[in-house]
Amino acid sequence: MAAAPMTAAPRIAAALETSMPRACNQIGRSALPAMMDNKPFEKPVVVELGHVGKYREIRNTQEAAECLMTVWPLNRGPRHRDALDTCLKVLEGYRSTADARRALVEAAKESDVLVPDERLSDGRLPEGKLPEDKLH
């Protein structure tokens, strides 16, 4: 009896488990298949990962999924899993990018890594105020 074909989410997750880079956006390489549209957000989500002052601007669903799987803090809760599931569904074409962004923001709040807009100048990371190596 032949096995049922896998949906895109399990295929993506299986591929990521075996070939995932250890950091988001490694020098132009993406852990998710290149054939997928990265599904840009209307407005980036800024998170502080690793240590104080290490900012990461997440601009699209693909980056969000990669970060949720690779560099997210260990204090993960149910919103983290919801955000990852939502991102994968967006990449499959079943949900909107607005859904992915909302879920990412909730996961970032849950893990206490969201950089609130009031800490940003005009909704963007302050230019020239942080060393380049701190912007990831």
N, C-alpha and C positions, 0 to 999 in steps of 0.2 A: 504494500500500500504506500503510495507516494505521500510525502509530508506536504501539508498545506503551505502555500507560499507565505513568507513573512511580510508583514506590513512594513512600511518605511521606518517607523520608530524603532522596532527591534533591530532592524538591519543597521540603522545608524548607531544605536547603542552598542551593538556587537562590534562594529567597526571601530568605534571609539575606544572600547576596552582594549583592543589589541594594538592600536596605532596612535593613541592620543599623545600629543606633545604635552609636556608637563607645565606649560605656561600658555596663557592666552596669546593669540596672534604672534606666534614665533616668526620673526622675519619673513613676513609675507606668506607664510604657510598656514593653511587652515586644516583643522582636524576633521571638519565636516566635508563631505564630498563637494568638489568644486562645481559640479553641475547645478547645485542648489543656488537659488537666488538668496542673498543674505538678508533680505527683508528689513530694510532700514527703518529705524524709529523716527517719528516726527521730531523728537527732542531726545538727545542722549541722556542716559542715566549715569551719574557719577557715583562710584563707590570707592571706599578706602579699604584696600586689601593689604594684608601682610603686617604693616606697622603704620603708625601715625604718619600722615603725610605722603603715603604711597597711594596715589590716586589712579583710578582706572576709569576712563570714559567709554562706556559701552554704547555703541552707535546703532547696532542692529541685532536682529534675533540670533544670527549665527554666532556673533561675539558673546551674546548673553548665554547661549547654550554651552559654549566652550568654557566660559568662566564658571558657570554653575557646576560643570563637571570636573574642572581641573584645579581651580585656585580658590574656590569658595571656602570660607572658614568652616571649621569642623562643627561649630554650633548650628547645625542644620536642623530645621524643623519641617513641619508639614508644608509650609509655604515655599520652601526650597524645592521640594518634590513637585508641588503644583506648578511652580515657575518652569522647571525643567520639562515637565509634561506639556505645558502650554507652548513653550518654544519649539519643541519637536513637532507639535501639531501645526504650528504656524509654518514651519519649514516644509511640512507635507501638504500645506494648502488648505487645512481644515479650520484654522482660526485666523484672527486678524493680528497685525503687528501691534495694534493698540492693546490687545489682550496680553500679548507677550510682555510689553513694556509695563503694564499694570502689575502683572504677576511678578516680574523682576523687582519692581519697586517694593512690593509687599515682602518678598524674600529678603531684600536688602534691609528693610526695617526690622524684620524678625531677627536677622543676624547682627543687627546694629552696625552696618557698614555703609548705609546710605549717606551721601553727602547732600544735605538739604540745599535747596536753591538759594536760601539766604546766605550761605557760606560762599556762594559763587558770584562772580561779577557778571551781570547780564545773563545769568544762566549758563555761563561757560567757565571753565577752569581759568584762574588768573594767569595771564601770560607774563613771563618774566619774573614771577614771584616764586615759582617752584623750580628746582633744578630739573633739567630735562630727564634725568634718569628716574625721577619720581613720577613722571607721567607715563602710565602704561596703558 
